Amino acid sequence: MRKIKLIWDFRGPGAVKTAEHHEEHLKEYIAIQNLPLNITGFTVISEMYATAWMVVTDDIMIPVRDALRPHRGELAP
């Protein structure tokens, strides 16, 4: 089964803190929904740009996408 990385982009002076905080909400969502994968993180691209992300499987991607509205997605390694 394919794994898909759902990504939220944050820009501006508070981008890093916002991405870090958003990851906490993603972890909460995973716990509440009892999702099969618990892979989340945040990536600092620069002090003005950061991303928060979570990895889901193909079979649950659409309901999670519709509920959380990520900015983009890509195949996870």
PASEBA-1860 file (N, C-alpha, C; in nm, 3 decimals):
! residues 77
1> MRKIKLIW> 0.084/-0.118/0.000/0.000/0.000/0.000/0.088/0.124/0.000 ~ 0.050/0.219/-0.084/0.130/0.342/-0.093/0.113/0.429/0.031 ~ 0.220/0.501/0.061/0.216/0.599/0.170/0.221/0.737/0.107 ~ 0.138/0.826/0.158/0.128/0.962/0.105/0.157/1.060/0.218 ~ 0.243/1.156/0.187/0.279/1.260/0.283/0.192/1.382/0.256 ~ 0.106/1.417/0.352/0.023/1.536/0.344/0.099/1.651/0.409 ~ 0.104/1.765/0.341/0.194/1.875/0.381/0.117/2.006/0.396 ~ 0.148/2.076/0.504/0.096/2.211/0.528/0.214/2.306/0.527
9> DFRGPGAV> 0.205/2.413/0.448/0.312/2.512/0.434/0.282/2.634/0.522 ~ 0.384/2.683/0.590/0.371/2.803/0.673/0.484/2.899/0.637 ~ 0.447/3.025/0.616/0.545/3.127/0.578/0.534/3.247/0.671 ~ 0.643/3.318/0.685/0.643/3.439/0.766/0.728/3.424/0.890 ~ 0.736/3.529/0.971/0.824/3.528/1.088/0.788/3.420/1.190 ~ 0.664/3.377/1.197/0.625/3.275/1.294/0.612/3.136/1.234 ~ 0.665/3.116/1.114/0.645/2.991/1.041/0.693/2.868/1.118 ~ 0.810/2.876/1.178/0.868/2.759/1.247/0.781/2.720/1.367
17> KTAEHHEE> 0.745/2.817/1.449/0.661/2.788/1.566/0.523/2.737/1.524 ~ 0.469/2.793/1.418/0.337/2.751/1.371/0.342/2.607/1.321 ~ 0.443/2.572/1.244/0.457/2.435/1.193/0.475/2.337/1.309 ~ 0.556/2.374/1.406/0.579/2.288/1.522/0.447/2.267/1.598 ~ 0.371/2.372/1.616/0.243/2.364/1.685/0.141/2.282/1.605 ~ 0.143/2.300/1.475/0.049/2.227/1.388/0.076/2.076/1.397 ~ 0.202/2.037/1.409/0.234/1.895/1.423/0.166/1.837/1.548 ~ 0.159/1.913/1.655/0.092/1.864/1.777/-0.056/1.835/1.748
25> HLKEYIAI> -0.120/1.921/1.671/-0.260/1.898/1.635/-0.275/1.774/1.546 ~ -0.177/1.751/1.459/-0.182/1.631/1.375/-0.171/1.506/1.460 ~ -0.084/1.508/1.561/-0.070/1.394/1.652/-0.200/1.370/1.728 ~ -0.265/1.477/1.771/-0.393/1.464/1.840/-0.499/1.401/1.749 ~ -0.503/1.446/1.626/-0.599/1.393/1.529/-0.577/1.244/1.508 ~ -0.451/1.204/1.492/-0.418/1.062/1.473/-0.467/0.980/1.592 ~ -0.445/1.029/1.713/-0.487/0.957/1.832/-0.640/0.948/1.841 ~ -0.708/1.058/1.815/-0.854/1.060/1.824/-0.917/0.968/1.721
33> QNLPLNIT> -0.861/0.967/1.599/-0.916/0.888/1.490/-0.863/0.744/1.487 ~ -0.768/0.712/1.574/-0.706/0.579/1.577/-0.652/0.539/1.439 ~ -0.578/0.629/1.377/-0.523/0.601/1.245/-0.410/0.499/1.255 ~ -0.393/0.418/1.150/-0.295/0.310/1.155/-0.149/0.357/1.157 ~ -0.120/0.472/1.102/0.017/0.524/1.101/0.028/0.641/1.197 ~ 0.142/0.654/1.259/0.166/0.766/1.350/0.298/0.830/1.309 ~ 0.301/0.880/1.187/0.423/0.941/1.134/0.393/1.088/1.106 ~ 0.452/1.177/1.185/0.433/1.320/1.167/0.568/1.389/1.180
41> GFTVISEM> 0.571/1.515/1.147/0.692/1.592/1.166/0.675/1.734/1.119 ~ 0.780/1.811/1.138/0.783/1.945/1.079/0.925/1.966/1.029 ~ 0.934/2.041/0.921/1.062/2.065/0.856/1.084/2.215/0.844 ~ 1.199/2.261/0.888/1.234/2.403/0.877/1.312/2.420/0.747 ~ 1.255/2.494/0.655/1.322/2.522/0.528/1.411/2.645/0.546 ~ 1.358/2.747/0.610/1.434/2.867/0.645/1.362/2.931/0.764 ~ 1.414/3.040/0.815/1.348/3.103/0.930/1.212/3.161/0.892 ~ 1.185/3.174/0.763/1.058/3.230/0.715/0.968/3.127/0.646
49> YATAWMVV> 1.009/3.000/0.644/0.930/2.898/0.575/0.950/2.763/0.642 ~ 0.840/2.701/0.682/0.845/2.569/0.745/0.721/2.490/0.704 ~ 0.730/2.360/0.715/0.617/2.274/0.683/0.588/2.180/0.799 ~ 0.463/2.144/0.812/0.422/2.036/0.902/0.367/1.928/0.811 ~ 0.383/1.802/0.850/0.339/1.694/0.763/0.301/1.570/0.842 ~ 0.222/1.487/0.775/0.187/1.356/0.829/0.180/1.257/0.714 ~ 0.208/1.131/0.744/0.205/1.026/0.643/0.082/0.940/0.667 ~ 0.007/0.916/0.560/-0.111/0.830/0.565/-0.102/0.726/0.453
57> TDDIMIPV> -0.183/0.623/0.464/-0.189/0.523/0.357/-0.297/0.561/0.258 ~ -0.285/0.502/0.140/-0.378/0.528/0.030/-0.525/0.516/0.072 ~ -0.556/0.413/0.150/-0.695/0.384/0.181/-0.762/0.488/0.271 ~ -0.685/0.564/0.347/-0.746/0.665/0.435/-0.711/0.809/0.391 ~ -0.639/0.821/0.282/-0.594/0.954/0.240/-0.710/1.050/0.213 ~ -0.812/1.007/0.142/-0.920/1.099/0.104/-0.997/1.150/0.226 ~ -1.039/1.064/0.319/-1.110/1.120/0.437/-1.021/1.213/0.520 ~ -0.894/1.179/0.535/-0.803/1.265/0.612/-0.782/1.396/0.538
65> RDALRPHR> -0.762/1.389/0.408/-0.744/1.510/0.327/-0.865/1.601/0.338 ~ -0.984/1.543/0.328/-1.105/1.624/0.333/-1.126/1.686/0.472 ~ -1.086/1.615/0.576/-1.102/1.667/0.713/-1.000/1.773/0.747 ~ -0.874/1.754/0.705/-0.765/1.842/0.749/-0.718/1.942/0.645 ~ -0.755/1.924/0.521/-0.726/2.018/0.411/-0.579/2.058/0.402 ~ -0.490/1.963/0.376/-0.349/1.999/0.358/-0.331/2.084/0.234 ~ -0.219/2.154/0.227/-0.190/2.239/0.112/-0.146/2.157/-0.008 ~ -0.082/2.044/0.018/-0.034/1.959/-0.092/0.000/1.821/-0.037
73> GELAP> 0.034/1.733/-0.128/0.072/1.597/-0.091/0.174/1.543/-0.187 ~ 0.245/1.440/-0.144/0.342/1.374/-0.231/0.358/1.229/-0.183 ~ 0.408/1.145/-0.271/0.435/1.008/-0.230/0.547/1.006/-0.129 ~ 0.528/0.931/-0.023/0.631/0.921/0.081/0.724/0.805/0.047 ~ 0.851/0.819/0.081/0.945/0.708/0.053/0.918/0.587/0.139
END
